[in-house]
Amino acid sequence: MEKGTIQIYHGLGQGKSSAALGQALRNAEEGKTAIIIQFMKCQINTDYLKKLEPEVKIFRFERTEEGFNDLTDEQKEEEKINIQNGLNYAKKVLGTGECDLLILDEVLGIIDEGIVSEQDVLDILDGKSLYTNVILTGYKITPGLFEKADSVLNVKPEK
């Protein structure tokens, strides 16, 4: 069994989440499991992904349909609690080795918005079981996460 890696897909281009989902599908094809936890996404229909269970499971802890920046201050505070619940679940998954691949989709966005710190995410990654692979996605990468990652892919438009 190979040691798990940490990959980061970041940048202004589209396709980071799609590339991560592609890795989840590749895992499923190999008989492995993946858990996807989405952050900072507007409510989207993920019913089609339910067809991939039990190999691929997707979770979204935020409850509103609007994007985070469109919420009232009171709604933002409530969503911060929900986002923290998502991170707590990620920590549990990594600590128990519950899946072969954990995707923290748009987790870089919650750092950029100041909802959690870079150190909070690094602490979660430090609890990673030896064989679990992790993919983080989002626009802006932080220096500490860049250093922690085994590979970093910058997705940027060229035309």
N, C-alpha and C positions, 0 to 999 in steps of 0.2 A: 504494500500500500504506500502510495507516494505522500510526502508531506504536503499539507495544504498550503495554498498561496493566497496572497491578497493582491487583487487587481483593482485599478481605478480607471474608469472611463470618464473623462471630463472634457470640457470645452464648449464652445458656442454652437457647434454643429448639432444637427439632429441625428438620432440613431444610437445614442448611448444606452437608453433603456432597451431598445430593440436588440442591440448587440448582447446585452446581459441576458435578455430572454432567450436569445439564440443559444447561449451557453447552457441555460436551464434545459432547453430542449435536447441539446447534445448529451447532457447528463442523463436525462430520462431515457434516451436511446440506448445508453450504456447500462441501464438498469439501476441508476443511481437516483438520489432524491435531491430536490431543490426547494428552498423556501424563499419567496420573494416578499419583502416588506417594503411597501411604497410610502414615501413621505412627500409632502408638498405637491401633491397631484390634485387637480380638480377631479371630482367624482367622475369616474369613467366606468363603463360597463365591462366587467371582467368575467361575465358568465361563461364566455367561450374558453377561458383559461381553466374553469372548473372541470372541463373535460379531460384535462391533463392529470387530475388527481388520481391516485395518491402520490405519483412521482413528483409533480410540481404543485406546490401550494402557494397561494398569494394572499397577503394580508394587507389591509389598510386600516390603521387605527384612527385616523382623522374621520370626523363625522359629518362635516359640512360638505356641500356640493361645490361651494365657491372656492376660488383660490385663496390662499392664506392672506395675501395683501388686500383682498376685497372684504375682509371680515371686520366687524367692529372690535374695539379693544376687548370687550368682554368675551366675544367669541374667540379671539386670538388666545386669551388666557386659558379658555377651556380646551382649545386645540393643542396648546402647549402640553397640557396634561396628557392628552391622548397620544401626542408624539412621544412623550417620555415613556408611556406604556409600550409603544412600539419598540423603543430602544431597550427597554427592560426585557421584552420578549426576545429581541435579538441577542442580548447578553445570555439569556437562558439557553437559547438554541446553540450558541457558540460554546457555552460551557459544557453542555451535555453531549455535543456532537450529534445532535438530532437529525442533521441532514448532511449531505456531501457538499452542497453548495448553498451558501446564503447570499442573497442579493439584497443590498440596502439601496434601493432605488431612490435617487435624489436626496440621499443623506447629506451630501455636500451642501445642499440648499438650506438645511436646517442649521448648519454651522454658519453659513453666510448671513442668514437672517438673525443670528444671535440667539436662537432658541436653545441651542446647546453649544458647548465649547469644543474646540478641536480635541482637547484633553479628554472630554467625556467619550468621544468616539474612539480615541486611542485606548482608553481604559477598557472599553468593550472588546476591542480587537485583541488586547493583551490576554483576555480570558478565552481566546479561541482554542478549541481542541486541536490537537496536532494535525489531524488529517482533513479538516474542513477547509474548503476553498471559500473565499469571500470576494464579492465584487461590490464596489461602491460606485455610484454614479452621481453626476451633478455638473454644474458649470465650473465653479471655482475650486481648485484644489489648494489645500493649506500645506505649508512647508513640512509640518510634522507627519501628515498623512503621506506626502510624497516620499519622505524618508522611510516610512513604515512599509510601504507597498513593495511587492516583489516586481510588479510591472505597472506602468502608467501609460495609458493611451490617450492622446489628445485628439479629440474629434473636432475638426474645424472645417468650415466650408472653404472650398477653393474657387468656386464659381457660382 
